[in-house]
Amino acid sequence: SIRHRSSSFIWKVKGIWSNMKYYRTLLLFLLVNSVSSFLSNKQSFASRHVRASADREGSSALMAYKKVFVAGGTRGLGRFVIDKLLESGTEVVALTRSDGAFEELNGIDGVTAVMGDAFDQKSVENAMDGCDAAITTLGGSTDDRRIDYEGNNNVIESAGILGVQRIILVTSIGCGSSKEAAPPSVFEVLKEALQAKEKAENILIKYYTNSNWTIIRPGGLKTEPMTGNAILTEDNTAIGAIHREDVANLVVKALDSPATERKILSAIDPSIMSSVAVEGKQIAAFAL
């Protein structure tokens, strides 16, 4: 009887020990699984955080603008901008008040011409509606009214109303911080136009702080085939000549470059001899 009870006691102890081993193994398994799950979730969160940060910091890098509004695209620099946009596969909406330009532009695949006057804000807004970026190269005067300010301001205002955040405004060396770059004799001749363009620049800089704007200031414009040597620079003392087609090429490259957002850049071609350029001066190119 004593032997039987002793044997029974031993079996109970073994059973308890066996159960303890089972629960200890189960506890260890749950602990390892929990730690593994925690680490996995932490890595997943970190990965999501990194991707989210990259998305915020490089939003433009992830976005190729598909439909771009162009003001001033019927001739000159603006016409070259349209050509370069089409070469990049971008759809273009061009504002024009000329019947001839309207027919010509509408005959080009990828271009939608819209009749309207850049002096009329509502015409600009209606034409821009549905676009995801805007480029304006407007300049000149009509009946003592300067399109340099009024027209460009209408483009900027319309972009703000429609939520078009990407804007490229093409003005000129001699505006704003680059005034000292222009020789006094040149500035005096162009003073009225430069002051009007600068006024448009200031509207964009001061009141459209949430927009991804870029201001490009070309030097003296020439109508010859592009050299491919033109550069953008943050050096506001830079001055020189540049071909219109080269400016257009830089404008379209800048469009999809997040590095150019909220930047004011001068555009010149160091390979072109210019009477106003400072001989031997090295200009640092802006990396797109």
Order of alpha helices (4+ residues) and beta strands (2+ residues): alpha-beta-alpha-beta-alpha-beta-alpha-beta-beta-beta-alpha-beta-alpha-beta-beta-beta-beta-alpha-beta
